[in-house]
Structure formats: structure tokens, C-alpha cells
Amino acid sequence: MQITLPDGTKKQFDAPVTARRVAESIGAGLAKAAVGARINGELADLDRPIAADAELAIVTRPRKGTPPNEQDPDALYLLRHSCAHVMAEVICRLWPDTLLAYGPPLETGFYYDLKLDEPISSDDFEKIEAEMAKIIKEDRPFTRYELPVDQGMTKLQEENNKYKIDNARRAVEGGADKLSWYVTGEYELTPGAIVPVPEQWEDLCMGPHVPRTGTIGAFKVMSVASSHWHGDITQDRFQRIYGTAFYDKKDLDAYLALLDQARQRDHRVIGQKLGLFTIDEKVGQGLVLWKPRGAMVRNLLEDYLKQKLLDEGYEIVYTPHIGKVDLYKTSGHYPYYSDSQFPPIQMRGSEEQYLLKPMNCPHHCRIFSSDPHSYRDLPVRMAEFGTVYRFEQSGELTGLTRVRGFTQDDAHIFCTPDQVKDEFRACIGLVHFVFESLGFKDVSVYLSLRDPGGDKYVGDPANWDRAEKELREVLDEMDLNYVTEIGEAAFYGPKVDFKVKDVIGRQWQLGTVQLDYNLPERFDLTYIGPDNQPHRPVMIHRAPFGSLERFMGILIEHFAGAFPLWLSPVQVQVLPISEKFTDYAEQVAGKLKAAGLRVEIDASDERVNNKIRLAQKQKMPYMLVVGGRDAEAGAVSVRAREADRGDIGAMPVEQFIEQALREIETRGREQVGT
């Protein structure tokens, strides 16, 4: 039997072998660091038997000092899946009436959904963690055993946990020919046993896991929330207990510090304090009401991008918030996205059904088809800040970053096949321009392709092959580093997605550019070519911001509400030191407004130091303190909100205006007082 390693090395074995044995044959250091394996690309336990030729990669714990975002995600997956089992065992021990449902690992930790009439609260976390620490100290092995489906279902029926029975049925429907359990401890299955009863705790689970509980270096129970079976609010309600785990305590401490920073930057809290937006239950969950200051920031973003689009030859269009269901059947969005759409609206006295718009592209296709086009007219670039609607589950709604109504900075380019690469290149350039303007410097590029064996994709495979080839060529020609993701393409075409890191290192999915040979086919779009015959255009979808709501939420957290001067809803606050200088404050404010700056005056009876503190809490970029000397000299005393800049000093009003406008023009590269 031949095992092929990632570097191409081949090792021969005379009988079935485990990844652990292969690691031992390579070296003691590798065997000690090993926590799992990838067998033919599938993540597995170290002791999973390999009975045929296979490609094998050993998954190891990270080296000391490796930042979590650079650690093997499979190693963290194994660790967190295992820690979820340890937490579940403790909860079952402390609350014997618990019925476990489902406990998956996550990108940042894990959770377990459970049914228990007695509420678990944060007050219980300390005792849960204490018992988990005991199990980890015992360094028990995670031992897998399997049963044939009929025997496994008999076992589950006797245990009388309907959630585990449902999980098992779904696994069987997905093709599983056996059911597997993991025991936290030593265990051997008695031959012929239908209902094994080990002394140690066990859980129905597909795995895989780390070798032993002692592998879990550091962990924490984080929070408790409510959830529902299969995410359906009409189904049984659960308690969802969240936790996280790392191989090293330093990594856990760093993660907790990051969470603390994130809490301080929470856009929902900052948005409330700064009066940017609100979400009102009487209006509806996931539907955002923009207050004047938040609307100002949003409008500034829209105007900024809109001017750039006009400069690059885009034309602005508007489309309705609603359309006939047949329109979205033609495009393929209905029923492909039916689970996340609002229900169709049945018109009284008619068979017609309408749908709240889930996407803008079908409407843009109809605009294109409303006029004849020659190849000389192409490319046609349509742009719209179009609001669309998705019925996200209530448990998934999160402030601005997950909503039910959101506005996309959408554009669709209709071009000839020969124009595709140039247009796609320009779209990628536009996305980078937007990110750079807003201070996002760490940008990752992902090329999403179809899974050739998948069934969610529409259109001619030859068009898919061509589209994917062109996208690769554009990225290579632009010398961009990118990650290829198989199976992540849109149902109608491949795409390039952009993920950015904010100032505290969190990664966010933002802009996207998608290449589409299929919608023009589905809508029978044509243009007249140089041969005087009809030809099919190619369609490019692009959205640098993605969703304005989500982008705003990320921006608020990135800047902690302290927007750069050009984007701040109020750029300057004038602070008279007493009532008798209010008239001069109004004169100063008038000059600033005449120059195009957004200004407020704090004419309250507060002491000037209190006015400064209040202005800083409101994230005002500049505070202009005015008193007798300032009035006599036609000057202002300038303060910046940043602690390291603080008191900039006195300067003539005209000088401040000149420097402020320069800061706006240069997007902060030049600042007042520098």
C-alpha cells in the first residue's frame, strides 16, 4: 500500500496503516505534534485506518508563537470540536436532564445547542469551566466506534433523544452507511453489542477529534443565547452555549483582548451613542432607520462612489423595489434563493404574484433589453444604489451587518467577449480604489470557482470554463496574490471576492466582482455585431461596498465612530467659552459653512472643558474654542479629537479653513496643524 505525502514522497506499507503510524515512521517530533490528518483531502482522526493507496497530510498543533490567524484552521477545528464534547459532558453531568442536539466548531470557537428546562446563565460558567479543566487534566483519549445503521438507530431509540435520532437520519440520508460515536476515554466495542454502555461519556458524532483531552491547551465558556431546532422559530427552543479553545493560553488571552476591543467598537453601541441609526421593533427586525448623522455618512459614501462611477463612464439607473415573480424565475433567483426571500405577494383578483426585489440584476437586464444595441454602444455600464430584501432568520440578524433590507452599490456591465478582461480589470481597480480611500490596507483576494460535480450551477459548462479562465488571466496579469475556492462561485458564474482586515485584525467579506455568461442567455439579451448579426453580450456584476448597511457597520467599528474628516457627519464644533462670545462663534461657523464644512455650535451654559469632553465623546474631528483674544484677532483655538494631537493652538479662521479643506481633499494624508 502506498501513502503519498504533500511533498511528493511516497511511503510503502504492507497492511492497513494509521496516520499516527505514518507520522511515527517520519519522525518522533512530527508524531508528537500531530493532532489529526487529511486523508485524500478529508479531515480525519490520527487513528483512522487507511486501507488503500492514499494521499496523506499530517495536521499538527501550531508552533509556539504562531499567531492564531496563521495557524492551520483544520488544527483549530479539531481542537474546538473536541472542546465542545468536553463542555457537553460537563453540562450533562451537572444537569442530568439535558438533551443534546448539535455541537459544531466555528471559525472562532464552538457552541452546543441543548434542550434543558432549567436556564443556564453566565453565573454557571465558572463551575462548568472547573469541571472541564478536570477532564482535560485527566488527558483521556477520544475513542471512535461505529455501528451499522440499524443497530445504531436501535441504540438511539433506547436513549430517547429525538434530536440525535434526527441527526442520525440526516446522516443516513446524506449517504452514511454507518453511525459513529466518540467516547471520552478508553473503550472497546464488544463484538455483537447493539447498545454499548461505556463507563465514559459518549456522543453521536461524525468526528474527527484531537487524540486526547489533554491536547486542549486553553479554553473559555463565552456566552449563552437562545436558538431553535434547525434555525426554525416554530421548532423546539434551545439554549446555545458558546465557547472557544486554543492550543496555547497566550492565544486565548490575545483573543479575549481582541474581543474586548471589538466590544468597545461595537457598531450597535457606537451607532446609538452617536445617533447614526436605529432599528425599531415596530418597523421590523433587520430594517434600518437612518438618523440624520448616519444618513449623512451614507450619503457621503454614495456621492463619493457615484462621482467615481460617472468619471469611469457608468450611467445611473433606478429600479423598483418589487417585481413579478416570473422575472426572478427567468433570472434563476427564484427558486434558487427561495429560502431567504420574502414570500410572494398574491394580488387580489389576479393570478399575478410579486416579490420584494432580492437582486437588482434582473431589472438591469430588462433595462438593457428595452433598447437596441450595436457593438459600438458597448460596454454599457449601469449603476444603481438599489435596495433589496432577504428574509434572514431572526437569530441571524446582527445590527447593520446582517439585515433584511439593504442597499447594494450595484452595477452591471454589458460588454462584448473581447471587452471582458479590460472591464473586469477596471472593476478590480475600482474596488481597490475604494478600500484605499477608506484606509483598508490589508486586502485579500479570493477567486471563487464552481465545483464541477455540483448541481447548483446553471448554464453551458463551456461558458463556465471560459469565464473561469478569463478571471484567472486577469488576476495573474494584475500580479495579484489570490486564493482559489472551489465550489464558492455564484450559481450563474465565477467571481472574485475581497476580504479586508480592520485595525484590530478582524477579516470582513466586502467587495465582489462576478463574471456572468448565463443571465444574458436566460434573458435573451443581444447586440448587433460588426457582421450585422445578433450576438450575446457578457455581463459583469460588481459591488465595491457590497451592502451599504454592512459596509457602514464595518466602517463604524474600523474607525470606532471617529470617521476621517471628509466622512464625518459633523466636521467641526465651535465652542464659545461663554455666552458673550456666541455671536463670534456664529460668525466663525458661518465662514466654515460658506467654505462647505459641516459645523455645529455648542452654545450651552457648560464650562468649556465640559464642552470639549462632550465633543470628544461625539467624535468631533475638530473643536474650535473661541474667546476674547480669538475674537479680537479673528482667530480660533484649534483642538483635535486625537489625544496625540490634542491642542493644536490658535490660527486665523481662514488658515484653519484652508488646512481643513486640504485634509479633506487628501483624504487625511495632510492634516490641520501639520
WOFEN-V20915 format. One line per field, one symbol per residue. ss: DSSP state (h for helix, s for strand, l for the rest). psi: psi as a letter, one per 30 degrees, with the letter a starting at -180 (. if undefined). burial: 1 if it has 24 or more other ideal C-beta (glycine too) atoms within 12 Angstrom, else 0. Layout:
ss->???
psi->???
burial->???
This chain:
ss->lssssllllsssllllsshhhhhhhhlhhhhhhssssssllsssllllsslllssssssslllllllhhhllhhhhhhhhhhhhhhhhhhhhhhllllssssllsllllssssssllllllhhhhhhhhhhhhhhhhhllsssssssshhhhhhhhhhhllhhhhhhhhhhhhllllssssssslllllllllllllllllssslllllllshhhllssssssssssshhhlllllssssssssssllhhhhhhhhhhhhhhhhllhhhhhhhlllssllllllllllsslhhhhhhhhhhhhhhhhhhhhlllsslllllssshhhhhhhlhhhhlhhhllllssllllllssssllllhhhhhhhhhllllshhhllssssssssssllllhhhlslllsllssssssssssslhhhhhhhhhhhhhhhhhhhhhlllllssssssslllllllllllhhhhhhhhhhhhhhhhhllllssssslllsllslssssssslllllssssssssssllhhhhllllsslllllssllsssssslllshhhhhhhhhhhhlllllhhhllllsssssllhhhhhhhhhhhhhhhhllllsssllllllhhhhhhhhhhllllssssslhhhhhhlssssssllllllsssssshhhhhhhhhhhhhlllllllll
psi->kkkklegfkkkkkflklleeeeeefeleeeeefkfaljjhfkkllegkkjglklkkkkklkllkfkkefgljfeeeeeeeeeeeeeeeeeeeeeifgkjkdkilllegbllkkljkekkklfffeeeeeeeeeeeeefhkljkkllkleeeeeeeeeffhjfeeeeeeeeeefgfkflkklkkilkkkkkkfkeikilelklkkkfaalleleffjeklkkelkllllkggjffakklkjkkllklfkeeeeeeeeeeeeeeefgjfeeeeeeghelljkefekkgjkjkleeeeeeeeeeeeeeeeeeefgglkklkllgllkeeefeefffjgegefglkkljkkkglfkklkkjflfeeeeeeeeffkkklfffkkkjkkkikklkkikkeffkjbffjlfklkkikkkkjlleffeeeeeeeeeeeeeeeeefggjfjkkkkjjlljfglgfkllkeeeeeeeeeeeeeeeeefhkklkkjkggllfflllklkklkafggkkkkclkkkkjfeeeeeghkllkafgglklklkkkkkjeeckeeeeeeeeeeefhfilleffkekekkkjkflefgeeeeeeeeeeeeffgljklkjglglleeeeeeeeeeghkekkjkkaeeeeefhlkjkklfkefebjeaklkeeeeeeeeeeeeeghfeklkg.
burial->00110000001010001111111001000100111111100011111101000111111111000001101101111111111111111111011001111111100111111111000100011001101110110001111111100011101100101011101100100000001111111000100000010001111111111111111111111101111110000001011111111111001101100110010011110110110111100000011101001101110111011101100001111010011110110111110010011101000000000111111111111111100010100111111111111111001011111111111111111111101111111111111111101111001111111100000011100011011101110110010101010001111111111111011101111111111111111110111000000011111111111111111111111111111111111111111110001001101110110010111111100001001100110111111111100110001111111100000101101011101110110001001110
